[in-house]
Amino acid sequence: MIKYLIFISAKKGISREEFRKYYETRHAPLSQRLFPMCTDYRRNYFDPAKDVVRGQGFDFDVVTEMWFETEGAFQEFQKKVQEPDVIAQVLADEKNFMDPDSVRIVVVDEQRSPHTGYRPT
């Protein structure tokens, strides 16, 4: 399993609620339409009220996960995201709700531990 982790901050001047609503109702559907090779697409919103490591000064509002079942699907994604029409759509939409300079992306090879009783939903 190959996974993209994308750390994103909201555009200045919009609330957390506006950021989340736009991402969920506009950007996520666009991404899912453009990148059907993505096996799973999750958004993990940072909530400072539930911060268990107080005072860390996180500079992001969401960690997005894009999962790819195979290397082939990941390569297909990488090729697709370089198509001029596709990247133009993504970048134009991102400007509506996120700070493009804040985006940080890492590619990870996820390894899961044996079942320990915890079952994420």
C-alpha positions in Angstrom: 0.0 0.0 0.0 1.4 3.4 -1.0 0.1 6.5 0.7 0.4 10.2 0.1 0.2 12.3 3.3 -0.6 15.9 2.5 -0.4 18.6 5.2 -2.5 21.6 4.4 -3.3 25.0 6.1 -6.5 27.0 5.4 -6.3 30.2 3.4 -6.1 33.3 5.5 -9.4 34.9 6.2 -11.6 31.7 6.2 -12.8 29.9 9.3 -12.1 26.3 10.1 -15.8 25.5 9.3 -15.6 27.3 5.9 -12.4 25.4 5.1 -13.8 22.1 6.1 -17.1 22.6 4.3 -15.3 23.7 1.0 -12.9 20.8 1.2 -15.7 18.2 1.8 -18.3 19.6 -0.7 -16.1 20.9 -3.5 -12.4 19.8 -3.5 -12.8 16.2 -2.3 -15.4 15.4 -5.0 -13.2 17.1 -7.6 -10.2 15.0 -6.5 -12.2 11.8 -6.5 -13.4 12.5 -10.0 -10.0 13.3 -11.3 -8.1 10.5 -9.5 -10.3 7.4 -9.6 -7.1 5.3 -9.2 -6.9 6.4 -5.6 -8.1 3.5 -3.4 -9.0 5.6 -0.4 -9.2 9.4 0.2 -9.4 10.6 3.8 -9.2 14.0 5.5 -8.0 14.2 9.1 -8.9 17.7 10.5 -6.8 19.0 13.3 -8.8 20.2 16.2 -6.8 22.4 18.6 -9.5 21.8 21.3 -8.5 18.1 21.3 -4.8 18.7 21.0 -3.1 16.1 23.3 0.4 17.6 22.7 -0.3 21.2 23.8 1.8 24.0 22.5 3.3 22.3 19.6 2.3 25.1 17.2 1.1 22.9 14.4 0.9 24.9 11.2 -1.7 22.8 9.4 -5.5 22.3 9.5 -5.8 18.9 7.9 -3.7 15.9 7.0 -5.1 14.3 3.8 -4.4 10.7 3.0 -4.5 9.3 -0.5 -4.0 5.6 -0.7 -3.0 3.6 -3.7 -3.3 -0.2 -3.7 -0.5 -0.9 -6.2 2.6 0.8 -7.6 0.8 0.8 -10.9 -2.1 2.8 -9.5 0.4 5.2 -7.9 2.3 5.7 -11.2 -1.0 6.3 -13.0 -1.8 9.0 -10.4 1.6 10.6 -10.8 1.1 10.7 -14.6 -2.4 12.1 -14.3 -1.5 14.9 -11.9 1.0 16.2 -14.5 -1.5 16.6 -17.2 -1.9 20.4 -17.8 -5.7 20.4 -17.7 -5.8 18.3 -14.5 -3.2 20.3 -12.6 -4.9 23.5 -13.7 -8.2 22.4 -12.2 -6.6 21.3 -9.0 -4.6 24.4 -8.5 -7.5 26.7 -9.3 -9.7 25.0 -6.8 -7.1 24.9 -4.1 -6.8 28.7 -4.2 -10.4 28.9 -3.0 -9.8 27.4 0.5 -6.1 26.6 1.2 -2.8 28.3 1.4 -0.9 26.8 -1.5 2.5 27.7 0.1 1.5 25.6 3.2 1.2 22.3 1.4 3.7 19.6 2.3 3.5 16.1 0.8 5.3 12.9 1.8 4.9 9.5 0.3 4.9 6.7 2.8 4.9 2.9 2.5 2.3 2.0 5.1 2.9 -1.1 7.3 0.2 -2.3 9.6 0.7 -4.1 12.9 -1.2 -7.3 13.7 -4.6 -6.8 15.2 -4.4 -5.4 18.7 -8.1 -4.9 19.4 -8.3 -1.5 17.9 -10.4 -1.2 14.8 -10.3 2.1 13.0 -13.5 3.2 11.2 
